[in-house]
Amino acid sequence: MSSLLIRGGTVLTLNDAWEIVEGDVSIRGGRIAAIGRNLGGAHDRVIEARGGYVLPGLIQTHIHLCQTLFRGYADDLALMDWLRTRVWPMEAAHNPDSLRAATRLATTELLCSGTTAVLTMETVHDTDVVFEAVAESGLRATIGKCMMDFDAQVPRRLQEETRHSIDESVAIRARWEGAANGRLHAAFAPRFAVSCTRELLEAVAGLSQQHHTLVHTHASESREEIAIVQQNTGARTNIEYLASVNLATPHLCAAHCVWVDDRDQQLLADHDIKVMHCPGSNLKLGSGIAPVPEMRARGITVSLGADGAACNNRLDMFEEMRLAAVLQAMRKKPGVLPAREVLWMATRAGARTLGLENDIGSLEVGKKADIIVVDRDRPHLAPGPDPYSTLVYAVRGSDVRTTIVDGVVLVDDFAATRVDRIEIAHEARESARRLAARAHL
């Protein structure tokens, strides 16, 4: 691997001491070799930060790469209608070509707006294509094949036989875990309690413990969803049902958790279940506002994600950070979720959720070089006396000048280095048109 020097930046380390360094970051062998002022030594390339913010790459812990082609096709619907009339028909209509186009579009958007790692749930079929496209992109990702073996209202192509769903997920893990120089990992991804049998969930719980593998699911996103789970299972809440099938462990990553009461929150805290907050998606689907400060006060790890482009339309993590902060200001009071803590959720908490806190999430010597540089020479970023405030409340994803993953420059001076953005957008439009026709939309 080549060596890089990022020179002359405002380096927000996000380390335990919250150190900010006016200086340089040296990268060698894909890892951070030094942070300091006026670093010497020969490097293969020097990237001039020009005073820009240098910080850890942002980590999105709930997303659906396969849904990026659905952008604009599923607006103005509540969750269950959105799933049944738009998202599930389009997921069923995906083929390898459209999945590849969706993934290429998503990874380009993510990298160009400062996201360097994701936890993503794909559709039921052809998940290898997603792994292949992500491997080519340079993004760091933990990917799960969606598991669905119970719901009569699901299109036939998404209706899985329980044993087949489990066996295929295990086989995908065997093929892809640790691939692409360790950038890729595989998770088990039962969609949610509404579309999974108890048998499948209990099997996933056992496999997760056996292989020390993340389980990525949705939980307590809407009141309608909770009512369906109560009717189908007799459980009081989604979280208590997940606990009853042995999924309440530190490996469980539960997206949304909008409607979680005190008992649910205590269960989450007691079992170190990770919560992934998606404020933009929750607003657009009318699901509600998650009690983030209360969960964090209990010691629950709460990270951030944009969810899919079908229910957010943007995959911009800076937008999600801003929403996370201002929504809690309205719900509770200003300052209850300050900017600095929101940036922590987007980096350190994300790394902990992925089980990668020893490698990513902060800029420290020895950690992997997943780094972004945010331009400061924009009118909407001046004067910028507080970098945390600026990054959370003022920065947009389009302000990201440089994105580096594993020491490899993937966005250079605002341009993607591995793909042509115009070509990617054209491919996506054509593929989405054919996909919508197959889904009869």
C-alpha positions in Angstrom: 0.0 0.0 0.0 1.2 3.5 -0.8 1.9 6.0 2.0 -0.1 9.3 2.3 0.3 12.5 4.2 -2.8 14.6 4.9 -1.2 18.0 5.6 -2.4 21.2 7.2 -5.8 20.2 8.5 -7.9 20.6 11.6 -7.8 17.1 12.9 -10.7 16.0 15.0 -9.4 12.7 16.5 -12.6 11.6 18.3 -10.3 9.9 20.7 -11.3 9.5 24.4 -9.7 12.9 25.2 -11.5 14.6 22.3 -8.1 16.0 21.0 -8.1 18.4 18.1 -4.8 18.8 16.4 -3.9 21.6 13.9 -1.6 19.6 11.7 -1.1 16.4 9.7 -2.0 12.7 9.5 0.5 10.2 8.2 -0.8 6.9 6.7 1.3 3.9 6.0 0.3 0.4 5.1 -3.4 1.3 5.3 -3.2 2.5 8.9 -2.6 5.7 10.8 1.2 6.0 11.5 1.3 9.4 13.1 -0.8 12.5 14.0 0.9 15.8 14.8 2.3 19.1 13.6 4.7 19.3 10.7 5.2 15.6 10.3 8.3 14.7 8.3 9.3 11.6 6.4 8.8 10.7 2.7 5.3 9.9 1.5 4.1 8.7 -1.9 1.5 11.4 -1.9 0.6 14.5 0.0 -3.0 15.6 0.3 -3.4 19.3 1.2 -6.2 19.7 3.7 -5.9 23.5 3.5 -7.3 23.9 7.0 -10.2 21.6 6.3 -11.7 19.3 8.9 -10.0 15.9 9.0 -12.0 13.3 10.9 -12.9 9.6 11.0 -15.0 8.4 8.2 -18.7 8.3 9.1 -20.3 5.0 9.9 -23.9 4.2 8.9 -25.3 1.3 10.8 -28.7 0.9 9.1 -29.0 1.1 5.4 -30.4 -0.9 2.4 -28.1 -0.6 -0.6 -30.6 -2.6 -2.8 -33.3 0.1 -2.3 -31.3 2.9 -3.8 -33.0 2.4 -7.2 -36.4 2.8 -5.4 -35.7 6.5 -4.7 -38.8 8.5 -5.6 -41.0 5.4 -6.2 -42.3 5.0 -2.6 -43.1 8.4 -1.2 -45.8 9.6 1.1 -46.8 6.2 2.6 -46.9 4.7 6.1 -44.5 1.9 6.9 -46.6 -1.2 6.3 -48.3 0.2 3.1 -44.9 1.4 2.0 -43.5 -2.1 2.4 -46.4 -4.0 0.9 -47.2 -1.8 -2.1 -43.8 -0.5 -3.1 -40.7 -1.9 -1.4 -41.4 -5.6 -1.3 -42.7 -5.7 -5.0 -39.5 -3.9 -6.1 -37.2 -6.1 -4.0 -38.9 -9.1 -5.5 -38.4 -7.7 -9.1 -34.7 -7.1 -8.6 -32.3 -9.2 -10.7 -28.5 -9.3 -10.6 -28.1 -6.4 -13.0 -30.4 -4.1 -11.1 -28.9 -5.1 -7.7 -25.4 -4.2 -9.1 -26.7 -0.9 -10.4 -28.3 -0.1 -7.0 -25.2 -1.0 -5.1 -22.9 1.0 -7.4 -25.2 4.1 -7.1 -25.4 3.7 -3.3 -21.6 3.2 -2.7 -20.8 6.2 -4.9 -23.3 8.4 -3.0 -22.1 7.2 0.4 -18.3 7.6 -0.3 -18.8 11.0 -1.9 -20.7 12.3 1.2 -18.3 11.0 3.8 -19.6 7.5 4.8 -16.8 5.0 4.9 -18.5 2.0 6.6 -22.0 0.6 6.6 -24.2 -2.1 8.1 -26.7 -3.0 5.4 -29.6 -5.4 4.9 -30.2 -6.5 1.4 -33.1 -8.4 -0.2 -33.8 -12.1 -0.1 -32.0 -13.1 -3.3 -28.7 -12.5 -5.2 -26.8 -11.1 -2.2 -23.5 -12.2 -3.7 -23.9 -9.5 -6.3 -24.0 -6.9 -3.6 -20.9 -8.2 -1.9 -19.1 -8.1 -5.3 -20.1 -4.6 -6.1 -19.2 -3.3 -2.6 -15.8 -5.1 -2.9 -15.1 -3.2 -6.1 -16.2 0.2 -4.6 -13.7 0.2 -1.7 -16.4 0.8 0.9 -16.2 -1.0 4.3 -19.4 -3.0 4.8 -21.1 -5.6 6.9 -23.8 -7.1 4.7 -26.7 -9.4 5.4 -29.0 -11.4 3.2 -32.6 -10.5 4.2 -34.3 -13.4 5.8 -38.1 -13.7 5.5 -40.1 -16.9 6.0 -43.4 -15.7 7.3 -45.9 -13.3 5.8 -48.7 -14.2 3.4 -48.7 -10.6 2.0 -45.1 -10.8 0.8 -44.5 -11.4 -3.0 -43.9 -15.0 -3.8 -40.2 -14.4 -4.7 -39.6 -13.1 -1.2 -41.3 -16.0 0.6 -38.5 -18.3 1.8 -38.5 -21.8 3.2 -37.1 -21.6 6.7 -34.3 -24.1 6.3 -33.2 -22.7 2.9 -33.1 -19.1 4.3 -30.8 -20.2 7.2 -28.6 -22.4 5.0 -28.1 -19.7 2.4 -27.2 -17.1 5.0 -24.6 -19.5 6.5 -23.2 -20.2 3.0 -22.9 -16.4 2.3 -21.0 -15.9 5.5 -18.6 -18.7 4.6 -18.0 -17.1 1.2 -17.6 -13.5 2.2 -16.6 -13.1 5.9 -13.3 -11.2 5.9 -13.1 -10.7 2.2 -11.5 -7.7 0.4 -8.6 -7.5 2.8 -10.9 -7.6 5.8 -13.2 -4.8 4.6 -16.3 -7.1 4.2 -18.2 -9.0 6.8 -21.4 -10.9 6.8 -24.3 -10.6 9.2 -27.5 -12.5 9.7 -30.4 -10.3 8.8 -33.9 -11.4 9.7 -36.0 -8.5 8.4 -38.3 -8.1 11.5 -40.6 -10.2 13.7 -43.5 -9.6 11.3 -41.9 -11.6 8.5 -39.9 -14.2 10.4 -41.0 -17.4 12.2 -40.0 -18.2 15.7 -38.1 -21.1 14.4 -36.0 -18.9 12.1 -35.3 -16.3 14.8 -34.2 -19.0 17.3 -31.9 -20.6 14.7 -30.4 -17.2 14.0 -29.8 -16.6 17.7 -27.9 -19.9 18.0 -25.8 -19.2 14.9 -25.0 -15.7 16.0 -23.6 -17.1 19.3 -21.8 -19.9 17.6 -20.1 -17.7 15.0 -19.9 -14.4 17.0 -21.8 -12.8 14.1 -24.0 -9.7 14.2 -27.7 -10.0 13.8 -29.2 -7.0 11.9 -33.0 -6.5 12.2 -35.8 -3.9 12.5 -37.6 -3.4 15.8 -40.4 -1.2 17.2 -40.3 1.2 14.2 -44.1 1.9 14.2 -47.0 1.3 16.4 -48.8 -0.7 13.7 -45.8 -3.1 13.4 -45.8 -3.6 17.2 -49.6 -4.4 17.1 -49.0 -7.0 14.5 -46.2 -8.6 16.5 -48.4 -8.6 19.6 -51.2 -10.3 17.7 -49.0 -12.9 16.1 -46.8 -13.8 19.1 -48.6 -12.7 22.2 -45.6 -10.8 23.4 -46.0 -7.5 25.0 -43.5 -5.7 22.8 -41.1 -6.4 19.9 -38.1 -6.2 22.2 -39.5 -8.6 24.7 -40.3 -11.0 21.9 -36.8 -10.8 20.5 -35.5 -11.6 24.1 -37.9 -14.6 24.2 -36.2 -16.1 21.1 -32.7 -15.7 22.6 -31.7 -12.8 20.4 -31.1 -10.3 23.3 -27.3 -10.3 23.2 -24.5 -7.8 22.4 -24.6 -9.1 18.8 -28.1 -7.8 18.2 -28.3 -4.6 16.1 -31.9 -3.3 16.2 -32.8 -0.5 13.8 -35.2 2.3 14.8 -36.5 1.5 18.4 -38.9 4.4 18.2 -41.5 2.9 20.4 -39.6 1.5 23.4 -40.9 2.0 26.9 -38.9 1.9 30.1 -39.0 -1.9 30.3 -37.8 -2.2 26.7 -35.0 0.3 27.3 -33.9 -1.6 30.3 -33.8 -4.9 28.3 -31.7 -3.1 25.6 -29.3 -1.8 28.3 -29.1 -5.1 30.3 -28.2 -7.1 27.2 -26.0 -4.5 25.4 -28.2 -4.5 22.4 -27.2 -1.9 19.9 -29.7 0.6 18.6 -29.5 2.3 15.2 -31.3 5.6 15.0 -32.7 6.7 11.6 -34.3 10.1 12.1 -34.9 11.0 8.5 -36.6 7.7 7.7 -38.7 7.8 10.9 -39.9 11.3 10.0 -40.7 10.6 6.3 -42.6 7.4 7.2 -44.4 9.1 10.0 -43.1 6.6 12.5 -42.2 8.9 15.3 -39.1 10.2 17.1 -37.0 7.7 19.1 -36.1 8.5 22.8 -32.4 8.8 22.0 -31.3 10.8 25.1 -33.1 8.4 27.4 -31.5 5.3 25.8 -28.0 6.9 25.9 -28.5 7.8 29.6 -29.0 4.1 30.3 -25.7 3.3 28.6 -27.3 1.9 25.4 -25.0 2.3 22.3 -27.1 4.4 19.8 -25.6 4.9 16.4 -27.0 6.5 13.2 -28.1 5.5 9.7 -30.0 7.0 6.8 -32.0 3.8 6.2 -32.7 3.2 2.5 -33.2 5.7 -0.3 -36.8 4.4 -0.6 -37.8 6.0 2.7 -35.2 8.8 3.1 -34.3 9.7 -0.5 -30.8 10.8 0.7 -28.0 8.8 2.1 -26.2 11.9 3.6 -25.0 11.2 7.1 -24.5 14.9 7.8 -28.2 15.3 7.3 -28.9 12.5 9.7 -26.7 14.1 12.4 -28.4 17.4 12.1 -31.9 15.8 12.3 -30.9 13.7 15.3 -29.8 16.8 17.2 -32.7 19.2 16.3 -35.4 16.6 16.8 -34.4 15.9 20.3 -34.2 19.7 21.0 -37.8 19.9 20.0 -38.9 16.7 21.8 -37.0 17.5 25.1 -35.0 20.7 25.1 -32.1 22.3 23.3 -28.8 20.8 24.2 -30.2 17.5 25.4 -28.2 15.9 22.5 -25.4 18.2 21.7 -23.5 18.3 18.4 -20.3 16.7 19.9 -22.3 13.7 21.1 -24.1 13.3 17.8 -20.7 13.2 16.0 -19.7 10.5 18.5 -22.8 8.5 17.5 -21.8 8.8 13.9 -18.3 7.5 14.5 -17.4 5.8 17.8 -20.8 4.4 18.4 -21.0 3.2 14.9 -17.7 1.4 15.2 -18.8 -0.2 18.4 -22.0 -1.4 16.8 -20.1 -3.1 14.0 -17.7 -4.7 16.6 -14.8 -2.7 14.9 -14.1 -0.2 17.6 -10.4 -1.3 17.8 -9.9 -0.5 14.1 -12.1 2.4 13.1 -14.2 5.2 14.5 -11.4 7.5 15.7 -8.1 8.8 14.4 -5.5 7.1 16.5 -2.1 5.6 15.7 -2.5 2.0 14.7 -6.1 2.3 13.6 -7.2 1.7 10.0 -7.0 4.8 7.8 -10.7 5.5 7.2 -10.6 9.2 7.0 -12.5 12.1 5.4 -11.5 15.7 4.7 -14.3 18.3 4.8 -13.8 21.5 2.9 -14.0 24.7 5.0 -13.9 27.2 2.1 -17.7 27.4 1.7 -19.8 30.4 2.7 -22.2 28.3 4.7 -19.4 27.0 6.9 -18.0 30.4 8.0 -17.1 31.5 10.5 -17.2 28.1 12.2 -15.8 28.8 15.7 -16.8 25.3 17.0 -15.9 22.5 14.7 -18.4 20.1 16.2 -21.2 22.6 15.7 -20.1 23.3 12.2 -20.0 19.6 11.2 -23.4 18.7 12.7 -25.4 21.8 11.9 -23.8 23.3 8.8 -21.9 20.8 6.8 -23.5 19.0 3.9 -22.3 15.7 2.3 -21.3 17.7 -0.8 -18.7 19.5 1.3 -16.6 16.3 1.6 -13.4 16.8 -0.5 -11.6 13.6 0.2 -12.6 10.1 1.3 -10.1 7.4 2.3 -10.8 3.8 3.3 -8.0 1.4 4.3 -5.5 4.1 3.2 -6.9 4.2 -0.3 -8.2 7.4 -1.8 -11.7 6.8 -3.1 -12.8 10.4 -3.4 -10.2 12.9 -4.5 -10.9 16.7 -4.7 -14.7 15.9 -4.7 -14.5 13.3 -7.5 -14.9 9.5 -7.1 -11.7 7.8 -8.2 -13.1 4.4 -9.2 -16.2 5.3 -11.1 -17.7 8.0 -13.3 -20.5 9.6 -11.4 -22.4 10.6 -14.6 -22.2 7.0 -15.9 -23.3 5.6 -12.5 -26.4 7.9 -12.5 -27.3 7.0 -16.1 -27.0 3.3 -15.4 -29.2 3.7 -12.3 -32.0 5.6 -14.2 -32.1 3.0 -16.9 -32.0 0.1 -14.5 -34.7 1.6 -12.2 -37.0 2.1 -15.2 -36.8 -1.6 -16.1 -37.1 -2.6 -12.5 -40.3 -0.6 -12.0 -41.8 -2.2 -15.1 -41.0 -5.7 -13.8 -42.7 -4.7 -10.5 -45.7 -3.4 -12.4 -45.5 0.1 -10.8 
